[in-house]
C-alpha cells in the first residue's frame, strides 16, 4: 500500500495527498525539527516539502528507491536549501554595537578604539543604502557578490555604494584623497 501513494498523487487523486501526509508526516516533521532552529521554521518547511512531494510525485521510480526514501530525499534537499538561505541573510548587529565591543585580551589598543568610534560616527553621515552595504561588508564580512545576492541589487550598485560610502567616511575623518573625492562626486 505504501508504495502506491505517490503514483496516486501523480495521477491526480486528491485523497492520496492526505494519505501521503498522514503516512509520511511524522518522518518529515522529525527531519525538519532536527535540522531547523525552531518549530515555526519546521512547520513552514514541512508545508513546502509536501508541496514539493506533490509536484514531484510523477518523478518517483520504485525501481530506484522506496517512497519513504524518495520523500526523505526531497525533505532533506528542501531543508538544506532553507538552511543555506538563512545563512546568507545579513545579520542584524548594528555597526555601533560591534565597534563598541572590546576584545578580551589585555593588549587592546586604545587608539584603535578611538578610531573605530570615529568611523562609526562617520557612518551615521552616510545614506542608508551606503551604510547598510558597508556594514555588511566590514562588520559581517560579506563579499560584494554576497551582498548583491542578499539584498537583491546589482553587483555594480553594491560596489558604487561601497566606494562612495568609503569616500564620504574619508572626507568626514579628514583622510580624503582629492583624486578619489573628485571622481566620486562627478
N, C-alpha and C positions, 0 to 999 in steps of 0.2 A: 504494500500500500504506500509506504513512504517513498518509493521510487517513482511514483506516478504524479505526484503533486505538481512538479514543475512542468510536466507535459500538459497537464490540465490548465495550468496558468497560461502557457504558451498558446493553447487552443482557444483561450478566451473565456474559460469557465470562471465566473466571478466567485463562486463558492470555494474554489481552490485557493484563492488568495487568503481567505480567512483560515482555511485549513493549514496553509503554509505558516502563517503567523502563529497559530496555535501549536503546531508541531515544532517549529524552529525558533520561536520567540525567546525561549529560555536560553538557548545557545547564543543567539545574537546579543541578548541583553547581558549575559555574563561576559562575553568578549568586550562589549562596549564599556561596561563598568570597570573591567580590569585595565583597559587601555586609556581611558579618559579620566580627566581630573574630577568630575562631579557627575551626579545623577542627571542634572538638567542637560548637560552635554551629551550624556549617554542616551537619554531619551530622544533628543533630536537626531542623533546618529542612527539609532535603531529605525526610526521612520525613514531616513534616507536610504538605509541599507535595504529595507523591504521594497522601497520603490525601485532600487537597482535590481533586486531579485526579480521583481515583476517585469521590468524592461528587458532583462537578460535571460528570462526563462527559456526562450526559444534556442538559446545557445547551449543549453545543457545537453551533454552527451554522456549517457550512462556507461558507455564503454571506457570513458576517460576517468570518471570519478563518481562517487556516490552523491546523492542530493545533499547530504549533510556536508560533505567536503566542498561541494560547489558553493553552497550558501556561506559556509565558513570562509572560503576564499574571497568571496565578494565582500563580506563583512570586514575581513582583515584589511583588504585594499582600501575600502572606504574609510576605515578608522585611521589607517596610516596617512591617507590624504588629509584627513581632518587635523591630525596632529601636526603634520608638516605646515599646513595653512596657519594654525595657531602660532607655531614657532616663527613664522615670517611676519606676524603682526608686530608693529612697533610697540615698544614698552611705553609705559605712561609716566616714568620717573621724570621729574622736571629737571632742567639743567641746573637750576639753583640748588635743588636737593642734592644732586650728585656732587656739585662743586663744593657744597658745604660739608661733605663727609671728609673726615680726616683719616689718613692711614693709621694703622695701629702701631707702626714702628716708630722708634724714638728719633730717627734721623729725618723727621718731617721738615721740609724746607719752608720756612715762614714766607720767604719771598714768593715761592710758588703759590702759596695760599692767597697772598695779596693779589697776584696776577690773575689767578683763577676767578677771584671775586670781581675784579675789574672787568674781565672778559664776560662774566655772567651779567654784569650790569650793562655792558655794551650790547649784549644780545637783546636786551629789552628794547633797544632802539631800532631793531630790525622789523621789517614787515613780517607778518605772521608766517607766511609760507617759507621765507628765508630762515626764520628762527626754527621752524619745525624741521626743515631739511638739515640744517647744521646740527641740531640736537640729535637727530637720528644718526648722522654721520659721526660726529665727535663723541657723543656720550654713549650711544647704543652700539656704535661700531659697524653700522650698515654700510655697504658699498653703494655707490651711486645707482648701480643696476638694481640692488635690493630695495632701495628707497623708491625707485621708479615703479617697481612691481608692487610694493606695499601700498603706495599712495595712488597707484594707477594714473601716473602722469608720465609724459615722455621723458626719456633719459636726458635729452638736451635741456629741457626745462629744469630738471633737477640740478644739472651742472651749472646752469646760468644762475639759479637762485643761490646755490652754494658759493659760487665765485663772487657774486655781488654782495652777499652777506658777509663774506670774509673781508672784502674790501671796505665795507662800511665799518666793521669792527676795527680794522686797522686805522681807519680815519678817526674814530672815536677815541682810540687808545693813543693816538698821535704817532702811529707807526706807518702811516700811509707812504706808499711808493707812488710818486707823482705820475709815472708812466701808467701803472695799473689803474689808478684812480681816473685819469683822463679817459682811458679806453673804456672803462665800465660805465661812465656817465654819459658817453656819447650816444 
